[in-house]
Amino acid sequence: MATAADTEGVSGDDQFKKEEEIRAGRKALLIKAGSNYNFRSQFAGDDMEEGIDPSVDDLDFILPKLNVCILIVGTHGDVLPFCSLAKQLQERGHRVRIASHEVHRQTVTSRSIEFYPLAGDPKQLSQWTVESGGRITGEARAAMADPSVLKKKDAMLKEIYTSCWGAVSEPDPLSPYYEMFGNMNDSMKSNPNFVADAVIANPPCQTALDVCEALAIPLHIMFPQPWYYGTVEYPHPFSGLSYDKPASSTGTQAKANYASYSIFEGVLHANFGRFINQWRVATLKLPPIPWNHNFANQIASCNIPFSAMWSPSFCPKPQDWPEQCQVVGTFTQF
């Protein structure tokens, strides 16, 4: 938003144009920050130097203080590493909110990190994953054995997806009761309103890109497993394919590995694409995404930065990954 100083003496169409220019400049700056920010140098462990692409430089400009929302769908183990990231961002002057399932509230707020509740039950999600073996084929078998399970899972995922909008744009529903909590920092008590300037998300937050599009802000994906960006070196974790090293980078196994990433996203797009489009139009006031395979893997198509949260000493960056993908190491849990 433009400040009073920015728009003083300007009215009508001129003021609107001025505000549009300010928003456009802010968007360009944040996109540059989201694309180029060197997370590894500030948040990774001592094992990070080996295997890191030296072409990735630190910012060449002063990063403004941001409202950063971290969207996390998953278990306690998924949330803890991002608590460490949030504390590091706080130390650098940013306001940080972690949005995850309500069961994780105490884990987050006990570290003086702001919280917003996403829908969904991580325990039930984990149980479904175990039952399916963490594979697309397992999901299909489970649906055939008991169609009600798939219906319940789809309903929960839809609730999670739509709750991402409140996470980046609304106060925590419990903010009126913050004075009763002893572990809230001053900013959480004095200013419960929150609108994100940038978002960090893990892949199960399927609508992270949609809410960022609605706010015209950058997105950065982080996860301890390969996702979105295909590689011939190993398959998508949910594909059920072998992790044996391909004999050739052009062989059948290598091609299947690479294709597994777009196929997985295609399955999700086929299942949830129509629902997400209805929500985009009704809630986010955005146009629908074409419902076909060419638009299934939007993260890769839009070149969204992806940070792989494992050590490059353990598994180096695949040679066929693009520049915006980096192996940044594991985050210390505390």
N, C-alpha and C positions, 0 to 999 in steps of 0.2 A: 504493500500500500504506500502511496505517496504521503509524505509528511506535510504538515501545514506550511513549513518553510518552502517545500518543493513546489507547492501549488498556490502560494500567496500571489494575489494579483491576477490569477488565471481563472477563467470561468467557462462554463458550457463545454462546447466541443474541444476547446483548447485544453481545458483541464483533463478531459477524458483522454486526449491524445498524450498528454504529459504522463498520466498515470500508466498508460499502455507502454510508453517508452521505458518507464522505470521498471515495470514488471518484466519487459523483454530483456533489459539489461541484467536484472536479477536472475532471470532464468538462464541466460547465457553463462553468467558467472558460476552458478550452482552446477550446471551441466559440466562445465570444465572441471570444477572441483570433484564432482562425482566420478568423472572419467579418469582423472589423473592422480587423485590423492593416493599417496604411497602408504598404505596401511602397514606394510610389513616392517618399515623402519621404526614405527612407534609402538606396535602392539605385539610383535612376534618375539619368540624366544631367541636364545643364543645360537640355536642351530640353523638360523635362517640365512646366513650369508652364502653357504654353499648351494649352488643350484638356482640362485635368484637371477633373473634377467637384469643385467646392469643397465639396460636401456630405460628402465623405469625410474624416473627421477622424482625428487620431492617437488612440492608445489613451488612455482616460480612467482607466486603472488601471495598476498596476505589473505588467508581464509577468514571470512566474517564469522561471527558467533552465530551458530545455527541451532534451530530446534530439530533434533534428530530423533526420529522414531525407528525403533528396532522391532520388526515384526517377527515373532517366533511361534511357529506351531510345532509342538513336540513335548518331550518329557523334561524332567528336571535336568538331565544331562545335556539337553539341547540349550537350555536357558543359561546355565552357569557360565559357559565361555563368553556369552554375550554380556553378562554382568561385568566381566573383566574389561571388555571393550567399552562398555558404557562408562565405567569409572575413568578410563583413560581419556575418553572424550570430554567428560566433565572436568577433568584436570586442565584441559586445554580451553576451558571457558564455554563449552557448548552445553545447552540444555538437552537432556536425553530422557526419553521415555521408552521403556520396554513394554510392548504389548504382547501378551501371551495369555494362556488360559488362567482363569481365576485361581486355580489351585496353586499357581506359582507366585501369587501376590506377595506372600510373606518373604519368599526367597529374594524377590527383587527389592521390595521396600525396606527390608532390614539392612540393605546396603545403601540406603538413601538415594535410591534411583526411582524416578517416577514410573507409575504403572498404569496400564489400561487393560481391562479384561477382554480378551478375544473369546468367542464362543468355542464350544467343543470340550470334550473330555479326553485328555491325553492318554489316560489309562485304557479307555475303550479303543482309541485309535491304535494303540500299541497292540492290544489283544487281536484286533482285526488283522494287523500286519503279520503277527505271528501265525495266525490261522491260515493266512494266504501264502505263507512262506516268503513274503516280500516279493512276489512275482506277479506279473500281469496274468499269467496262466492260472496262478493260484486264486486270483480274484475272480476269474471266470468260473473256476470250479466251485468256489464258495457260493457264487450267485446262483449257479445251477442247483446246488444242493439245498439252498435255503434262500429264495429270492427276497425274503423279508430282511435279511442281513444287509444286502446291497442297498435296499431302500432306506434302511436306517442310517447306513454309512453316508449315502448321498445327501440325506437330509442334514446330517451333522456338518459335512463339508460345506454345504451351501451356507449354513449359518456362520461358519468360520470365515468364508470368503466375504460375505457381506459385512461382517463385523470389522473388517480391516478399514472401512471408511471412517467409522467413529474413532478408530485408533489414531488416525492421522489428523483428525479435524475437530474432535470434541473433548470436553473435560472428562476425566475419570468419573463414572457415576457415583463413586464414594467420596468425591472431593468435598461435599458439604460436611463430611464427618472427619476431615483431616485433623482438626484440633484434638480429637480424641486419640489420635495415633501418636505415639512418642517417638517414632523413627522417621518422621517426615522432615525434609530440609525446608529452609525458609521459602525458596522459590515455589515449592509444591503447595505450601500453605497460602502464600500471598497471591499467586497467579495460577489458578487451576486451569484456565483456558489454554488450549494448546492447538497450534496448527503447524504441521511439519514443514521444514525447509528442505529436508532430505530424508530418505528412507533406506534402511538396511534391512534385508529380509532373507529368510531361508526359503527354499523352493516350495514347501507345502503351503506357503501363503500365496495361493494361486492368483489372487487379484491385486498383488502388490503393484504391478505395473499399471493397472487400471486406476488405482487411487493416486498414483504419482502423475499419471497423465491428467487427471482431473485438477490437480493442484499445480501442474507445470513445474514439477520438481524432479531431481535426479533420483535414481534407484541404484543400489549396489547389492548384489546377491552374494551371500556368504554361506558356505556349507562344508561339512567334513566329508562329503562324498561328491563324485563327479556328477554334474547335472547340466542339462540344456545343451552344452557345447559338445558335439560329437567328436570322437577320436577313434582311430583304428586300433589303438593300443589296448583298450579294455571296454567292455560294454556298460550300458546303463545298469545301475545297481538293481533295478526292479525288472530287468529283462529276463533273468533266469539263464542267460548265456554263460558259457565257460569263461573263466578268467585265465585260462592258459594263454601264454604269449603266442600271438599269431605267427605262423611260419613266414608269412610275407605281408607287407603292408598293402598289397593289392589283391590278396587272396580272398576267398569266400568268408573266412572267419573275420578278417579285418573289416570287410565291407559290412558284415552283419553287426559288428561292434559299433561302427559309425552310425549305421541306420537306426540302431536301437534307441538312440536319444530322441530322434524326431518321431519315431513310432510311438514311444511312450507319451510324448506331448500330444501326439495326434489322438491317442485314446482318450486322454483327459479332455481335449478340445471337443471331441465328438460327444462326450458324456455331459460336459458342463457348459459348452459353448453357448447354447441357446439361452440357458438360465443367466449366464453372466452378461450376455447381450441385453436381455430384458432389464437387468439390474443397472447396467451402464446407462441405458437410456432413461430409465425412471428415476434413478437416484443420483448418478454422477452427471447426468445431462451431457453424455458423450455419445457419439455415433456408434452403432454396432460394428463389431469386427466381422468381416466376411466369414461365413461358417464353412470353411473348406481347409484342406490340409496345407495349403500354402501359407495360412496364417496361424497354424497350430503352435509353432515354437516361436512366440513373439520375443522372448528374451534374447534368443540368438539373433533373430532377424533385426532387432533394434540395437544390437551390439552393446547390451547392458553389461557393465563390468561384473566379473565373477571372481571371487576370492576363494580358493580351495584351502580349507583349514586343515592341512596336514603338512608334515615336514617334507621338503623337497629331497632330503637325504633318504627318506623312506620311499617316496615315489615322486620322481621329478615331473615337472610340467610336460605333458605330451607335446611332441614336436609339431603336431598339427593343430594345436590350440591357438586361437588368435591372440593378439596383443593385449586385449582387455581382460584376458584370463591369466591369473597369477596364482602360484602356490605360495601361500603366505605363512604357513606353519600353524601349529596349534596354539590356542590362547590359554594362558595360565588360568586355572580356576582357583578361586579364593573364597 
